[in-house]
Amino acid sequence: MRRVGMAVVALFATVGLVASWDFFAGPPGVGHFRSAQGHEEFLAAYDEAMALLPDPTAVHDVPTNHGSVRVYEWSTEENRQETPLLLVPGRSSGVPMWLENLPALLQERPVLAFDSLGDSGLSVHSVPFSNFAEQADPIDELVQQLAPQGVHLIGHSFGGAIAAAYARQYPDSVVTLTLLEPAFTLRTPPAGLLFWAMVSSLPFLPDGVRETALEKVGGVEAGSGSFDDDPISRMITTASQHYKAALPQPSPLTDAELAQLTMPVYVAIAADSSLAGGESAAERAEQLARPTVRIWPHTTHSLPMQAAGELEPELLEFFAAHEQ
């Protein structure tokens, strides 16, 4: 039994080391699918997930210096003159992750949502990022083309870290910044959740272990079967299995970098299983120049989905209050 126990510990230590290298260092080059078959499986899952969203009014493939960015646009005659919302997704999630939030948001505001370069989706990564901050550059290229007057910027998880990087470098284009459970932005994630986040990206794990890792990160009860029943979850699982991301790892903002975010900032932190850092992250967010900080009860890192219905009216009120 002792030898078995030591073998299990050694296995998880090895998995942790491999996952850490893959997650933090990442490969040189560009994001890509590991196989043609994996790409086809992902596209089928992506199409199934996208079919659940409202039909976009336009689809753009915006050329940038780092590749082509797939952007979906929703707008109406009534809201077309309003400042648009720009949605930055979490890792392996892409545009479909906003399924629960879109209907309410697009009733009052035009919405732009994109698949991140270097991550799974229909954007095509062609030039490597040399550092994390450089991920802001293609976002600015699409903003200048599609919303040159500026945007209300919203990011979830790693998309929150990217959104914060963009807001620091291009503040004149950001009317407000919204950070929903932003990973590696205010605090380093808890070690346990970080371990499962790293494990979920490994290609060789059995599907059951991968789904357990994703459930742990998302705050879903392990073995609940949600990944079998939900098209969005299936898409994320397929992406984690078949796509090799090539994204530099963010690190929490320094005090000086935090001070650069002078626009109004809304920060939503999960009360349970927070990858953003929980109460410690919320306390740090209060140091922002113009903060609105809320810890959402009964939510986990999957906060945008779990708070849907209550989150959107609060955000729309926040945008209206700080419109330029």
Secondary structure by P-SEA (a helix, b strand, c coil): caaaaaaaaaaaaaaaaaaaaaacccccbbbbbccaaaaaaaaaaaaaaaaacccccccccccccccbbbbbbbbcccccccbbbbbbbcccccccccccccccccccbbbbbbbbcccccccccccccccccccaaaaaaaaaaccccccbbbbcaaaaaaaaaaaaaccccccbbbbcccccccccccaaaaaaaaaaacccccaaaaaaaaaaaaccccccccccccaaaaaaaaaacccccbbbbbccccaaaaaacccbbbbbbbccccccccaaaaaaaaacccccccccccccccccccccaaaaaaaaaaaaaccc
